[in-house]
Amino acid sequence: MKVNFCHHYHKLAHNRFTTVRGKSWFKKCKAGEIVSCHAPGEKDFECRVLAVELKVTKELGVPFLKADAEYPGFEIENTLQFVSLLNSFRKWPSTKLCADDTVTVLTLERITEL
């Protein structure tokens, strides 16, 4: 499975980080699975999925959202701004999220070569 990142998020500088995905990802990923990740301006890298959780967006909290979604030139100030960011990645208006919707939170850890 491939996990694509549209921006070079600050979190990608860490070995362990989260990514928020649509609810359907809950059935696509399993803890222990290895996924391939792609971020702009970075060589593709592999991660082990540490956790796959369903969460309500508005319950994630601004500190979590900031750590998850900020990138150079973009800062999160509230949940609605985060929801707008997520919706900017969605092609169809019928699939737009709101703060009450459930999302999948993946916790990933980079696999480093020895």
Order of alpha helices (4+ residues) and beta strands (2+ residues): beta-beta-alpha-beta-beta-alpha-alpha-beta
